[in-house]
């Protein structure tokens, strides 16, 4: 099954979803991620995924134009903006929205690194639970 995880900037939530899917569902799910726009990789997202044993250091922020193929079985939007602006995908693509809090927004103004990392870890773990339930969670 080919799944695209789509978010606004492809810097955090969609990258974590792709990382978890590649790590946990290898051979079952072919995962990709992209953003409506390219924001670059979020270093906190990379750090908390590394803590969980998922290396995203080679990931890059992408838009749909950067993907080699737009043929997916499912497109999962992870934020409201991506859900509202999700482009048309040809063919029998299942569109699913499963929103997660946006760590960068929640951490705006925070200065304590442990407090910031706690937010990223919580969202990372929520995404993990969603990915563990795939493909059933697409219903």
Buried (B, 14 or more C-beta within 10 A) or exposed (E): BBBBBBBBBBBBBBBBBBBBBBBBBEEEBBBBBBBBEBBEBBEBBBBBBEEBEBEBEEBEBBBBEEBEEBEBBBBBBBBEBBBEEBEEBEEEBBBBBBBBEBBBEBBEEEEEEEEBBBBBBBBBEBBBEBBEEBBEBBE
